[in-house]
Amino acid sequence: MYQIYAYPFGNPNDKRLIYSPNDRNALVLSPKLTREVSKGGSLSFTMTRDHEQYESLQKMSTCITVEQDNKEIWRGRVLSHEADWYNRRVIYCEGALSYFNDSAITPFNYEGKLAQFLQHLIDAHNQQCGNMKMKRFELGTVTAALGDLVVHYGDRDSYGVGEDYGSTWDIIDKMVLKVYGGYAYCTYNPATGNNVLNYCDQAFEADRLVNQTIEYGVNLLDFTEKTDTNSLFTRVYPMGSKHTVEETKWKWKFLWWGEKYTESHEERYGISGTDAATINKYLPKGYSYRLDSSDGDCGWIQNDAAAAKFGIVSALGEYDTDSDNGTFAAGVQDLQKNSLMVTSYTVKAVDLRDAGYDKDRLTFASYAHIISRPHSIDVIMLCTKLVEPLDQPDKKEYTFGMTRQTLTDRQVANLGRTNLLDEDTASAEKYQQSTLNQLFKYQKSNDKRVDEVDKKADEAAKTATNFLEFTPENGLIVRHDQLPNKRVQITNDGIKVLSSSSMVNIKSDSISITDGNGSCTINSGKITFYGIRNARIWDFGDNSSFGAQTIQLDLSNYSAVYLTYTSKKGATWWASGGTAGCVTMVIPVNGVEYAMTYPWNTTHMRTVRVNAAGITFGPGRERTSNYVTGNNFTPAITPVTFKIDLESPGSDGWVQNDSLCMPRELYGFM
C-alpha cells in the first residue's frame, strides 16, 4: 500500500498526509510514480478543491515523499500545478536528483579518484541547501571499477577551464555519466534523513537480485522487446586533440646565400604514427585497421565481425588525446562499446508480493530473472525504469536493460594513468561469469516449472482447438462438451448467447431476448415486448353452458393471461337471443378476483381468478331491473303522461345464467 506525504519547506518535522487509499480525507486522483536510472523521476496526481492540503503545496519548496509498506521509496519536490474549470489541481513533482540543479559549481581543477570527486560535488551541494535538510545528499554505493578511476579535470597550472563549471547536476551528467558510463540512482537513509546518491556500472550485483522471478505463465502479463541501433557503428575514424606543428624552412636569396625561418600550423592527432607496441596491446582479435594508404582511405579502425553483420557504418571519433598512440587506443575502446545493438525489455507483470506471496518486491534499480520460453528469453537484467499507478498496483510497467554509455572525451584523457581497457574487459568478464552462474543456479529449479507451463500451454491449445469453431458462414462458435445446448456465436451481424431455445442476440443497433415462446427487443431508446405465445394454454370449447369451476393449469411461467369469452343469450318476448361474438381481457396471474363482463341489452358478468396453479370461474349472471308503469295499478288508470326513470328501478338484482360469459380460449404472456 502506498502513501504520499508533503513536507512544507523541506521540514522533516512537518509531515502532512496527501494520499492514503483507506483515508477518505486523503484521496487524490490518478497518482502515478515514475522512477528511472540517471533521472530524477516524477510523481503526478490530481487534488480536488475539498482536499485538506489543497493550498499547502508551495511550488519548489514543498518536499514530497512516497512510502510503500511504511518505507520511503521516492522523494522529490512540487515543480508545478495546473487547475481546471472545476478547480481540480494537477500536481507535478520531480525527483530528488533534480535538487542538484539548485546548486552551482564554480570553475575548478581536480585530479584524484572518481568516488572522491563525487563526494566533493555532494559537499559543495550540501553547503548551498540552507535549512532544507531534505535536499541534502550523501554518497552511497559506488562500483569499485568506476570509483577507483583516476580522473583529471581542469588545468593544474591555472584555475579552471571553460567547461568545468555549471550546476552540480550538469557536472555529474556531462563529466561523469556521459564520460564514464554507468548509471546513477537515488535511495534514502532513514538514519540521517539524507538522499543517497549511488553510482554503478553494469556489472551484475548479486545482493540486488530479488528472489522473485518474472515468468511466462506465472506473473508475466505483457512483453515488449526493443533493439536500438542509433549509436551503432562498425568503423571509426579517430581524431585526437589539436596541437601546434612547427616547421623550419629556408628562404634562398642567392645561390648559397639564404636565411632560416619557422612556420607553425594546427593539426589534430590521428593514428598514422601509431607504433607496433600500441597496436599489439590494444587491438582485439577480429579487428582491422589502416594507418596510411596511397588512395587516401586510411586512418580507420574496423570491427570486422560487426561489419560483416551490419555493413560498414562509419563514425568520426573525437577524443582528448595528445598522441597518435593514445588516439588509436581511444578509437579501439570507442568501437568496442558501439559495435553492438542495445536490447531492452518492457514488461507488465504482477508483483507476487502484492498477491500475498512471501517474495522480495519487484522494484526499481534491482535485478530480476526474466523467463519466457515463447519469446526465447532467459536473462537477468536491471530494472532501469518503473511506472507505478499508485491506485492500481496491478498496472505496474517495468523496463529492463542498461544502455552502456560510450567512452569519450575525458575518459580517454586518463589512458596514461589507468588502463581502462583492461578494467572494462575484466568487468565484462566478471559480469558474464556472474550472469552464467546465476543462470545455472536458476536453471535447475526452473526446468520443472517451465515443463509445467508447457504442459498447461498444450492443454490450453487442445481446449481451444476442441471448443472453438470458425466458418465463414457461421462465424466463431464457443462451446464446451460439458455444457450441452449452450454456446456463444460471433458473426459479422452480432453476438448470440444461446441456451437451448433461449437466446440473447446483441447487434450494433439493438438487443433482443427470447426464451423460444416470447421475446422483447431494446432499440432506439425503447423496449418492445412480443408477449403472446404462439400456442394456446387451454381451449375451453364452444359450449352452450359453463358452470362455476376450477381448471388446474401450470401458469407459474406467466405474468398474465389473455382470455377470450362469449355469451349465448336466450330469446325473450320482446327481443331475440344469440351472441355478439368473443370479448377479450388480460388477467394478471396474482390470485386476485376480477369480473368478466359482456355487452348486451342487460349486463352479463362472471368472476374469474388466476394463480400459478390454475384458473377459477364463478357462475354466469345477468343483471335484472323492474320498473313501475301506469298499467301496474289496479284498477288500471290511464296516466296523463308516461315515463320511466332508468336510474330508479322498482327493484333489481342478478339472475344466474351459465350460458353467459363462457370462456373459449386462454393464452399466456411472459
C-alpha positions as CSV (number, residue, x, y, z in Angstrom):
1,M,0.0,0.0,0.0
2,Y,1.3,3.5,-0.9
3,Q,1.1,6.8,0.9
4,I,2.1,10.3,-0.3
5,Y,3.3,12.9,2.3
6,A,4.2,16.6,2.0
7,Y,6.8,18.5,4.0
8,P,6.4,22.3,3.6
9,F,9.8,24.0,3.1
10,G,11.5,20.6,3.4
11,N,10.9,20.5,7.2
12,P,11.1,16.8,8.2
13,N,9.2,17.6,11.4
14,D,6.1,18.9,9.5
15,K,4.7,15.7,7.8
16,R,1.3,16.1,6.2
17,L,-0.7,13.2,4.6
18,I,-1.7,13.8,1.0
19,Y,-2.8,10.3,-0.1
20,S,-3.7,7.1,1.6
21,P,-6.2,4.7,-0.1
22,N,-8.0,3.9,3.1
23,D,-8.4,7.5,4.3
24,R,-11.4,9.4,3.0
25,N,-9.8,12.7,3.9
26,A,-6.6,11.9,2.0
27,L,-7.6,10.9,-1.5
28,V,-6.2,12.1,-4.8
29,L,-7.0,11.2,-8.4
30,S,-4.7,9.2,-10.7
31,P,-1.5,9.2,-8.6
32,K,1.4,7.8,-10.8
33,L,5.0,7.4,-9.9
34,T,7.8,7.1,-12.5
35,R,11.3,6.1,-11.5
36,E,14.2,5.9,-13.9
37,V,18.0,5.5,-13.6
38,S,20.1,8.6,-14.1
39,K,16.9,10.7,-13.9
40,G,15.0,12.3,-11.1
41,G,11.7,10.6,-12.0
42,S,8.3,12.1,-11.5
43,L,5.1,12.0,-9.5
44,S,1.8,13.3,-10.7
45,F,-1.7,13.4,-9.1
46,T,-4.9,15.5,-9.1
47,M,-6.3,17.1,-5.9
48,T,-9.9,18.2,-5.6
49,R,-10.8,21.5,-4.1
50,D,-12.0,20.0,-0.8
51,H,-8.7,18.3,0.0
52,E,-7.3,19.5,3.3
53,Q,-3.8,20.2,1.9
54,Y,-5.1,21.9,-1.3
55,E,-3.5,25.2,-0.5
56,S,-0.3,24.0,1.3
57,L,1.7,22.7,-1.7
58,Q,4.0,25.6,-2.4
59,K,6.0,25.1,-5.6
60,M,9.7,24.3,-5.4
61,S,9.9,24.5,-1.6
62,T,7.5,21.6,-0.7
63,C,9.1,18.2,-0.4
64,I,7.0,15.2,-1.4
65,T,7.7,11.6,-0.4
66,V,6.1,8.3,-1.5
67,E,6.1,5.4,1.0
68,Q,5.4,1.8,0.3
69,D,4.8,-0.6,3.3
70,N,5.8,2.3,5.6
71,K,9.2,2.7,3.8
72,E,10.2,5.7,1.8
73,I,10.8,4.8,-1.8
74,W,10.9,8.2,-3.6
75,R,11.5,11.8,-2.7
76,G,11.1,14.9,-4.7
77,R,9.5,18.4,-4.7
78,V,6.5,20.1,-6.2
79,L,7.5,21.6,-9.5
80,S,4.2,22.9,-11.0
81,H,0.5,22.6,-10.8
82,E,-2.5,23.4,-13.0
83,A,-6.2,23.9,-12.2
84,D,-9.1,23.1,-14.5
85,W,-12.6,24.6,-14.7
86,Y,-13.7,22.7,-11.6
87,N,-10.6,23.8,-9.5
88,R,-9.2,20.3,-9.7
89,R,-5.4,20.9,-9.3
90,V,-3.0,18.6,-11.2
91,I,0.3,18.4,-9.2
92,Y,3.6,17.5,-10.9
93,C,6.6,16.7,-8.9
94,E,10.2,16.0,-9.9
95,G,12.6,13.6,-8.1
96,A,15.4,14.2,-5.7
97,L,18.2,14.2,-8.3
98,S,16.7,17.4,-9.5
99,Y,17.9,19.1,-6.3
100,F,21.4,19.1,-7.8
101,N,20.0,21.7,-10.3
102,D,19.7,24.1,-7.3
103,S,23.4,24.2,-6.6
104,A,26.2,25.6,-8.7
105,I,29.9,24.6,-9.1
106,T,32.4,27.4,-9.9
107,P,35.4,26.7,-12.2
108,F,37.7,24.1,-10.6
109,N,40.6,21.7,-11.2
110,Y,40.8,18.2,-9.8
111,E,42.9,15.1,-10.0
112,G,42.1,12.0,-8.0
113,K,39.7,9.1,-7.7
114,L,36.2,9.5,-9.2
115,A,34.5,8.5,-6.0
116,Q,36.3,11.3,-4.1
117,F,35.3,13.7,-6.9
118,L,31.6,12.8,-6.4
119,Q,32.0,13.4,-2.7
120,H,33.4,16.9,-3.4
121,L,30.4,17.7,-5.5
122,I,28.0,16.5,-2.8
123,D,29.8,18.5,-0.2
124,A,29.5,21.6,-2.4
125,H,25.8,21.0,-3.0
126,N,25.0,20.5,0.7
127,Q,26.7,23.8,1.6
128,Q,24.1,25.5,-0.6
129,C,21.0,23.7,0.8
130,G,20.4,26.1,3.7
131,N,17.8,24.9,6.2
132,M,16.2,22.5,3.8
133,K,17.6,19.3,5.2
134,M,15.6,17.0,2.9
135,K,17.6,18.4,-0.1
136,R,20.9,17.1,1.3
137,F,22.8,14.1,-0.1
138,E,25.4,11.6,1.0
139,L,27.4,9.2,-1.2
140,G,26.2,5.6,-1.2
141,T,27.3,2.7,-3.3
142,V,30.0,3.4,-6.0
143,T,31.2,0.5,-8.0
144,A,34.9,-0.1,-7.5
145,A,35.6,-0.2,-11.2
146,L,34.3,3.3,-11.5
147,G,35.1,4.8,-8.1
148,D,38.8,3.9,-8.3
149,L,39.3,5.5,-11.7
150,V,41.8,8.3,-11.5
151,V,40.3,11.4,-13.2
152,H,41.7,14.8,-14.2
153,Y,39.7,18.0,-14.6
154,G,40.9,21.5,-15.4
155,D,44.4,22.8,-15.9
156,R,46.8,22.2,-13.0
157,D,48.7,25.4,-13.9
158,S,45.7,27.7,-13.9
159,Y,42.3,28.0,-12.1
160,G,39.6,26.3,-14.1
161,V,38.9,25.7,-17.8
162,G,35.8,26.8,-19.8
163,E,33.6,23.7,-19.4
164,D,34.4,22.8,-15.8
165,Y,31.6,24.8,-14.1
166,G,27.8,24.8,-14.0
167,S,25.1,23.3,-11.9
168,T,26.0,20.3,-9.8
169,W,23.8,18.0,-12.0
170,D,25.4,19.4,-15.2
171,I,28.8,18.4,-13.8
172,I,27.6,14.9,-12.8
173,D,25.8,14.4,-16.1
174,K,28.3,15.6,-18.7
175,M,31.6,14.9,-16.8
176,V,30.7,11.6,-15.1
177,L,27.7,9.8,-16.6
178,K,28.4,10.7,-20.2
179,V,32.1,10.1,-20.0
180,Y,32.5,7.0,-17.8
181,G,29.1,5.4,-18.4
182,G,27.2,3.5,-15.7
183,Y,24.1,4.9,-14.1
184,A,23.0,6.9,-11.0
185,Y,20.0,6.3,-8.8
186,C,18.8,7.7,-5.6
187,T,17.9,6.0,-2.3
188,Y,17.3,7.3,1.2
189,N,19.0,6.9,4.6
190,P,16.4,6.9,7.3
191,A,19.1,7.4,10.0
192,T,20.4,10.7,8.6
193,G,17.3,11.7,6.6
194,N,19.6,12.4,3.6
195,N,19.2,11.4,0.0
196,V,21.8,8.8,-1.1
197,L,23.5,9.1,-4.5
198,N,24.5,5.7,-5.9
199,Y,26.7,5.3,-8.9
200,C,27.2,1.9,-10.5
201,D,28.4,0.2,-13.7
202,Q,26.7,-2.6,-15.5
203,A,28.4,-5.4,-13.6
204,F,25.9,-7.8,-12.0
205,E,25.5,-7.3,-8.3
206,A,24.1,-10.5,-6.6
207,D,22.9,-8.7,-3.5
208,R,20.5,-6.6,-5.6
209,L,18.9,-9.6,-7.3
210,V,15.3,-10.2,-6.0
211,N,14.2,-13.7,-5.2
212,Q,11.1,-13.2,-7.4
213,T,11.2,-14.4,-11.0
214,I,9.2,-12.8,-13.8
215,E,7.9,-15.9,-15.6
216,Y,5.6,-16.6,-18.5
217,G,2.5,-18.3,-17.3
218,V,3.1,-17.2,-13.7
219,N,3.2,-13.4,-13.4
220,L,4.2,-12.1,-16.8
221,L,1.3,-10.2,-18.4
222,D,2.9,-8.4,-21.4
223,F,6.3,-8.3,-23.0
224,T,7.9,-5.9,-25.5
225,E,11.5,-6.1,-26.8
226,K,13.2,-3.0,-28.1
227,T,16.5,-3.1,-30.1
228,D,18.3,0.2,-30.6
229,T,20.9,0.8,-33.3
230,N,21.1,4.6,-33.1
231,S,24.6,4.7,-31.8
232,L,25.9,1.6,-33.6
233,F,29.0,1.9,-35.9
234,T,31.4,-0.7,-37.2
235,R,34.3,1.6,-38.4
236,V,35.7,4.6,-36.6
237,Y,38.0,7.4,-37.8
238,P,39.7,8.5,-34.6
239,M,40.8,12.2,-34.1
240,G,42.7,13.5,-31.1
241,S,43.3,16.9,-29.7
242,K,44.6,19.9,-31.7
243,H,48.3,20.7,-31.4
244,T,50.6,23.2,-33.0
245,V,53.2,21.9,-35.5
246,E,56.3,24.0,-36.3
247,E,58.3,23.6,-39.5
248,T,61.7,25.1,-40.2
249,K,62.2,26.3,-43.7
250,W,64.9,28.2,-45.7
251,K,64.4,31.2,-47.9
252,W,67.1,31.3,-50.5
253,K,68.1,34.8,-51.7
254,F,71.1,33.9,-54.0
255,L,72.6,30.5,-54.7
256,W,74.2,29.5,-51.3
257,W,73.0,32.6,-49.5
258,G,69.7,32.3,-47.6
259,E,68.1,32.6,-44.2
260,K,66.1,30.1,-42.0
261,Y,62.6,30.8,-40.7
262,T,59.9,28.9,-38.8
263,E,56.2,28.3,-39.8
264,S,53.5,26.9,-37.5
265,H,50.0,25.5,-38.0
266,E,47.5,23.4,-36.1
267,E,46.8,19.7,-36.7
268,R,44.8,17.0,-34.9
269,Y,46.4,13.8,-33.7
270,G,45.4,10.8,-35.8
271,I,46.6,7.2,-35.9
272,S,49.1,7.4,-38.8
273,G,52.0,7.4,-36.3
274,T,50.8,4.6,-34.1
275,D,53.6,2.2,-33.2
276,A,53.5,-1.6,-33.3
277,A,53.6,-1.9,-29.5
278,T,50.4,0.1,-29.1
279,I,48.6,-1.9,-31.8
280,N,49.6,-5.2,-30.3
281,K,48.4,-4.0,-26.8
282,Y,45.0,-2.6,-27.7
283,L,43.8,-4.1,-31.0
284,P,41.5,-7.1,-30.3
285,K,41.3,-10.2,-32.4
286,G,38.9,-9.8,-35.4
287,Y,39.7,-6.0,-35.8
288,S,41.4,-4.5,-38.7
289,Y,43.0,-1.0,-39.3
290,R,44.7,1.1,-41.9
291,L,47.1,3.8,-40.8
292,D,48.1,5.1,-44.2
293,S,47.5,4.3,-47.9
294,S,48.1,5.8,-51.3
295,D,44.4,6.2,-52.2
296,G,43.6,8.3,-49.1
297,D,41.2,5.7,-47.5
298,C,43.1,5.4,-44.3
299,G,43.1,6.4,-40.6
300,W,40.4,4.0,-39.6
301,I,39.8,1.0,-37.3
302,Q,37.1,-1.6,-38.0
303,N,35.3,-4.4,-36.2
304,D,35.3,-7.0,-39.0
305,A,32.6,-9.2,-37.5
306,A,30.2,-6.3,-36.9
307,A,30.9,-5.0,-40.4
308,A,30.1,-8.4,-41.9
309,K,26.8,-8.4,-40.0
310,F,25.7,-4.8,-40.2
311,G,27.8,-3.5,-43.1
312,I,30.3,-0.7,-42.9
313,V,28.8,2.1,-40.7
314,S,31.4,4.8,-40.2
315,A,31.7,7.4,-37.5
316,L,34.2,10.1,-36.5
317,G,35.6,9.8,-33.0
318,E,36.9,12.9,-31.3
319,Y,39.0,12.3,-28.2
320,D,41.1,14.4,-25.8
321,T,44.3,12.6,-26.6
322,D,47.8,14.0,-27.0
323,S,49.5,11.4,-29.2
324,D,48.7,9.1,-32.1
325,N,49.1,6.1,-29.8
326,G,46.5,7.5,-27.4
327,T,44.2,8.3,-30.2
328,F,44.4,4.7,-31.5
329,A,43.7,3.2,-28.1
330,A,40.7,5.5,-27.6
331,G,39.3,4.6,-31.0
332,V,39.5,0.9,-30.3
333,Q,37.7,1.3,-27.0
334,D,35.0,3.5,-28.6
335,L,34.5,0.9,-31.3
336,Q,34.2,-1.9,-28.7
337,K,31.4,-0.1,-26.9
338,N,29.4,0.9,-30.0
339,S,29.6,-2.0,-32.4
340,L,26.7,-3.9,-30.7
341,M,23.0,-3.4,-30.7
342,V,21.4,-2.4,-27.4
343,T,18.4,-4.5,-26.3
344,S,15.9,-3.7,-23.6
345,Y,12.6,-5.2,-22.4
346,T,9.4,-3.6,-21.2
347,V,7.2,-5.9,-19.3
348,K,3.9,-5.8,-17.4
349,A,4.0,-8.2,-14.5
350,V,2.2,-8.9,-11.3
351,D,4.3,-8.3,-8.2
352,L,3.7,-11.6,-6.3
353,R,4.3,-9.6,-3.1
354,D,1.1,-7.7,-3.8
355,A,-0.7,-11.1,-4.2
356,G,0.4,-12.2,-0.7
357,Y,3.4,-14.3,-1.6
358,D,6.5,-14.2,0.7
359,K,8.8,-12.8,-2.0
360,D,11.0,-9.8,-2.5
361,R,9.3,-6.9,-4.3
362,L,10.0,-6.4,-8.0
363,T,11.4,-2.9,-7.6
364,F,13.3,-0.2,-9.2
365,A,17.2,-0.4,-9.7
366,S,17.2,-4.1,-8.8
367,Y,18.0,-7.2,-10.8
368,A,15.3,-9.7,-11.8
369,H,15.3,-13.0,-13.6
370,I,13.0,-12.9,-16.6
371,I,11.9,-16.2,-18.2
372,S,9.7,-16.5,-21.2
373,R,10.0,-19.7,-23.3
374,P,7.7,-18.5,-26.1
375,H,10.0,-15.4,-26.5
376,S,13.3,-17.3,-26.1
377,I,14.2,-15.1,-23.1
378,D,16.1,-16.4,-20.0
379,V,18.1,-13.5,-18.7
380,I,18.9,-11.5,-15.6
381,M,18.6,-7.7,-16.1
382,L,18.4,-4.5,-14.2
383,C,15.1,-2.6,-13.8
384,T,16.0,0.7,-15.3
385,K,12.5,2.2,-15.2
386,L,9.4,1.6,-13.2
387,V,6.0,3.2,-13.8
388,E,3.6,2.7,-10.8
389,P,-0.1,3.8,-10.8
390,L,-0.4,4.0,-7.0
391,D,-4.1,3.4,-7.0
392,Q,-3.7,0.4,-9.4
393,P,-0.6,-1.5,-8.4
394,D,-1.6,-4.4,-10.8
395,K,-0.8,-2.0,-13.7
396,K,2.9,-1.6,-13.0
397,E,5.1,-1.4,-16.0
398,Y,8.8,-2.4,-15.8
399,T,11.6,-1.6,-18.2
400,F,14.7,-3.9,-18.0
401,G,18.1,-3.3,-19.7
402,M,21.0,-0.9,-19.5
403,T,22.5,1.1,-22.3
404,R,26.2,1.4,-21.6
405,Q,27.5,4.9,-22.4
406,T,30.4,5.3,-24.9
407,L,33.9,6.2,-23.9
408,T,34.6,9.8,-24.9
409,D,36.4,12.9,-24.0
410,R,37.9,12.8,-20.5
411,Q,37.9,9.1,-20.0
412,V,40.3,8.7,-22.9
413,A,42.4,11.5,-21.4
414,N,43.2,9.2,-18.5
415,L,44.6,6.3,-20.6
416,G,48.1,7.1,-19.4
417,R,47.0,6.9,-15.7
418,T,44.6,4.0,-15.8
419,N,44.3,1.1,-18.2
420,L,40.6,1.3,-18.8
421,L,40.6,-1.3,-21.5
422,D,41.9,-3.9,-19.0
423,E,39.4,-2.8,-16.4
424,D,36.4,-2.8,-18.7
425,T,37.4,-6.3,-20.1
426,A,37.7,-7.6,-16.5
427,S,34.4,-6.0,-15.6
428,A,32.8,-7.5,-18.7
429,E,34.2,-11.0,-17.9
430,K,33.1,-10.7,-14.3
431,Y,29.6,-9.7,-15.4
432,Q,29.4,-12.5,-17.9
433,Q,30.6,-15.1,-15.4
434,S,28.2,-13.8,-12.7
435,T,25.3,-13.9,-15.2
436,L,26.2,-17.5,-16.2
437,N,26.5,-18.6,-12.6
438,Q,23.1,-17.1,-11.8
439,L,21.5,-18.8,-14.9
440,F,23.0,-22.2,-13.9
441,K,21.7,-21.6,-10.4
442,Y,18.2,-20.9,-11.6
443,Q,18.1,-23.4,-14.5
444,K,17.6,-26.5,-12.4
445,S,14.9,-25.0,-10.2
446,N,13.1,-23.5,-13.2
447,D,13.1,-26.5,-15.5
448,K,10.3,-28.2,-13.7
449,R,8.2,-25.1,-13.6
450,V,8.8,-24.5,-17.3
451,D,7.8,-28.0,-18.1
452,E,4.6,-27.4,-16.2
453,V,4.0,-24.2,-18.1
454,D,4.5,-26.1,-21.4
455,K,2.0,-28.8,-20.3
456,K,-0.6,-26.2,-19.4
457,A,0.0,-24.4,-22.7
458,D,-0.5,-27.7,-24.5
459,E,-3.7,-28.3,-22.6
460,A,-4.9,-24.8,-23.3
461,A,-4.2,-25.2,-27.0
462,K,-6.0,-28.5,-27.0
463,T,-9.0,-26.9,-25.3
464,A,-9.0,-24.0,-27.8
465,T,-8.9,-26.4,-30.7
466,N,-11.7,-28.7,-29.4
467,F,-14.1,-25.9,-28.3
468,L,-13.5,-23.1,-30.8
469,E,-15.0,-23.4,-34.3
470,F,-14.9,-21.0,-37.1
471,T,-16.5,-21.0,-40.5
472,P,-17.3,-18.0,-42.9
473,E,-21.0,-18.9,-42.8
474,N,-21.5,-19.4,-39.0
475,G,-18.6,-17.2,-37.7
476,L,-16.9,-18.1,-34.4
477,I,-18.7,-20.6,-32.1
478,V,-17.5,-21.1,-28.5
479,R,-18.8,-24.2,-26.8
480,H,-17.9,-27.0,-24.3
481,D,-18.9,-30.6,-24.2
482,Q,-19.8,-30.4,-20.5
483,L,-22.2,-27.6,-21.2
484,P,-24.7,-29.1,-23.7
485,N,-27.0,-26.9,-25.7
486,K,-25.1,-23.8,-24.6
487,R,-22.8,-21.8,-26.9
488,V,-21.7,-18.3,-27.9
489,Q,-21.8,-17.4,-31.7
490,I,-19.9,-14.4,-33.0
491,T,-20.7,-13.2,-36.6
492,N,-20.5,-10.0,-38.6
493,D,-24.1,-9.3,-37.7
494,G,-23.6,-9.5,-33.9
495,I,-23.2,-11.9,-30.9
496,K,-25.6,-14.6,-29.9
497,V,-25.7,-16.3,-26.5
498,L,-27.8,-19.4,-26.7
499,S,-29.1,-21.9,-24.1
500,S,-31.4,-24.5,-25.6
501,S,-34.3,-22.4,-27.0
502,S,-33.4,-19.2,-25.1
503,M,-31.2,-16.6,-26.7
504,V,-29.7,-13.2,-26.2
505,N,-28.9,-11.5,-29.6
506,I,-26.7,-8.4,-29.5
507,K,-26.4,-6.3,-32.6
508,S,-25.0,-2.9,-33.3
509,D,-28.4,-1.2,-33.1
510,S,-30.4,-3.5,-30.8
511,I,-30.6,-6.2,-28.2
512,S,-33.2,-8.9,-28.2
513,I,-34.0,-11.5,-25.5
514,T,-36.2,-14.6,-26.1
515,D,-37.0,-17.9,-24.4
516,G,-38.4,-19.5,-27.5
517,N,-42.0,-18.6,-26.9
518,G,-41.9,-14.8,-26.4
519,S,-39.3,-12.1,-26.5
520,C,-38.5,-8.4,-26.1
521,T,-36.3,-6.1,-28.1
522,I,-34.4,-3.0,-26.9
523,N,-33.5,-0.4,-29.6
524,S,-33.7,3.4,-30.2
525,G,-34.3,4.0,-26.5
526,K,-37.4,1.9,-26.3
527,I,-38.4,-1.7,-25.2
528,T,-40.8,-3.7,-27.4
529,F,-42.5,-6.8,-25.9
530,Y,-43.7,-9.6,-28.1
531,G,-45.7,-11.1,-25.3
532,I,-48.4,-13.5,-26.6
533,R,-47.1,-17.0,-27.0
534,N,-47.9,-18.8,-30.3
535,A,-49.6,-21.9,-28.6
536,R,-52.8,-21.7,-26.6
537,I,-52.7,-22.7,-23.0
538,W,-56.2,-24.0,-22.9
539,D,-59.2,-24.4,-25.3
540,F,-62.5,-24.4,-23.3
541,G,-64.6,-25.4,-26.4
542,D,-67.8,-24.0,-27.9
543,N,-70.3,-24.7,-25.1
544,S,-73.9,-23.8,-24.6
545,S,-73.4,-23.7,-20.8
546,F,-70.4,-23.3,-18.5
547,G,-70.8,-23.7,-14.8
548,A,-68.6,-22.5,-11.9
549,Q,-65.4,-24.5,-11.8
550,T,-61.6,-24.5,-11.3
551,I,-59.3,-25.8,-14.1
552,Q,-55.8,-26.9,-12.9
553,L,-53.1,-25.4,-15.1
554,D,-49.4,-24.7,-14.5
555,L,-49.2,-20.9,-15.0
556,S,-46.0,-20.3,-13.0
557,N,-44.1,-19.2,-16.1
558,Y,-46.6,-16.4,-16.9
559,S,-47.0,-12.9,-15.6
560,A,-50.6,-12.6,-17.1
561,V,-53.0,-14.5,-19.3
562,Y,-55.1,-13.5,-22.3
563,L,-58.7,-14.8,-22.1
564,T,-61.4,-14.8,-24.8
565,Y,-65.1,-15.5,-23.8
566,T,-68.6,-15.1,-25.2
567,S,-72.4,-15.1,-24.1
568,K,-75.3,-17.0,-25.6
569,K,-78.4,-15.2,-24.5
570,G,-81.8,-16.9,-24.9
571,A,-84.8,-15.2,-26.6
572,T,-87.4,-13.1,-24.7
573,W,-90.9,-11.9,-25.6
574,W,-89.5,-8.6,-26.7
575,A,-86.0,-9.5,-28.0
576,S,-84.4,-12.3,-29.9
577,G,-81.4,-14.2,-28.4
578,G,-77.9,-15.0,-29.7
579,T,-74.4,-13.7,-29.3
580,A,-72.3,-10.7,-30.2
581,G,-69.0,-12.7,-30.6
582,C,-66.0,-13.1,-28.4
583,V,-64.7,-10.5,-26.0
584,T,-61.1,-10.4,-24.6
585,M,-59.5,-9.5,-21.3
586,V,-56.0,-9.6,-19.8
587,I,-55.8,-11.1,-16.3
588,P,-52.7,-10.9,-14.0
589,V,-51.5,-14.2,-12.5
590,N,-51.8,-12.9,-8.9
591,G,-54.8,-14.8,-7.3
592,V,-57.0,-11.6,-7.3
593,E,-60.6,-11.9,-8.3
594,Y,-61.7,-9.9,-11.4
595,A,-65.0,-9.6,-13.3
596,M,-65.7,-10.8,-16.9
597,T,-68.4,-8.6,-18.5
598,Y,-70.2,-8.9,-21.8
599,P,-72.2,-6.1,-23.5
600,W,-75.9,-6.8,-24.2
601,N,-79.2,-5.1,-23.5
602,T,-78.6,-6.3,-20.0
603,T,-75.2,-6.7,-18.4
604,H,-73.6,-10.2,-18.3
605,M,-70.9,-11.0,-15.7
606,R,-68.8,-13.8,-14.3
607,T,-66.0,-13.7,-11.7
608,V,-62.5,-15.1,-12.6
609,R,-59.3,-15.6,-10.5
610,V,-55.9,-16.7,-11.9
611,N,-53.0,-18.0,-9.9
612,A,-49.9,-20.1,-10.6
613,A,-51.9,-23.4,-10.1
614,G,-54.8,-22.6,-12.5
615,I,-57.9,-20.5,-13.2
616,T,-61.2,-20.4,-11.3
617,F,-64.5,-19.2,-12.8
618,G,-67.7,-18.2,-10.9
619,P,-71.3,-18.8,-12.3
620,G,-72.6,-16.7,-15.1
621,R,-75.0,-13.9,-14.1
622,E,-77.4,-11.5,-15.8
623,R,-78.4,-8.1,-14.4
624,T,-82.2,-7.6,-14.0
625,S,-84.2,-4.4,-13.2
626,N,-88.1,-3.9,-12.7
627,Y,-89.8,-0.6,-13.4
628,V,-93.3,0.6,-12.4
629,T,-95.7,2.0,-15.2
630,G,-99.3,3.1,-15.2
631,N,-100.6,-0.4,-16.2
632,N,-99.3,-1.8,-13.0
633,F,-102.1,-0.2,-11.0
634,T,-105.5,-1.9,-10.2
635,P,-107.9,-0.8,-11.4
636,A,-106.0,0.4,-14.4
637,I,-105.5,4.1,-14.7
638,T,-104.6,5.8,-17.8
639,P,-102.0,8.4,-16.8
640,V,-101.9,11.8,-18.4
641,T,-98.1,11.4,-19.1
642,F,-96.0,8.2,-19.3
643,K,-92.3,8.0,-18.4
644,I,-89.7,5.5,-16.9
645,D,-86.7,6.7,-14.8
646,L,-83.9,4.1,-15.8
647,E,-81.8,5.3,-12.8
648,S,-84.7,4.4,-10.4
649,P,-86.0,0.9,-11.0
650,G,-88.6,-0.5,-8.7
651,S,-86.3,-3.5,-7.9
652,D,-83.1,-5.0,-9.4
653,G,-80.6,-7.9,-8.9
654,W,-78.6,-10.7,-10.6
655,V,-80.0,-13.8,-12.1
656,Q,-77.7,-16.9,-12.6
657,N,-77.3,-17.9,-16.2
658,D,-74.4,-20.2,-17.0
659,S,-74.7,-19.6,-20.7
660,L,-73.3,-16.1,-20.2
661,C,-69.6,-15.1,-20.2
662,M,-68.4,-18.5,-21.1
663,P,-64.6,-18.9,-21.6
664,R,-63.4,-20.0,-25.1
665,E,-59.5,-19.8,-25.3
666,L,-56.6,-19.0,-22.9
667,Y,-53.2,-17.6,-24.0
668,G,-50.2,-16.6,-21.9
669,F,-48.0,-13.5,-21.5
670,M,-44.3,-13.9,-20.5
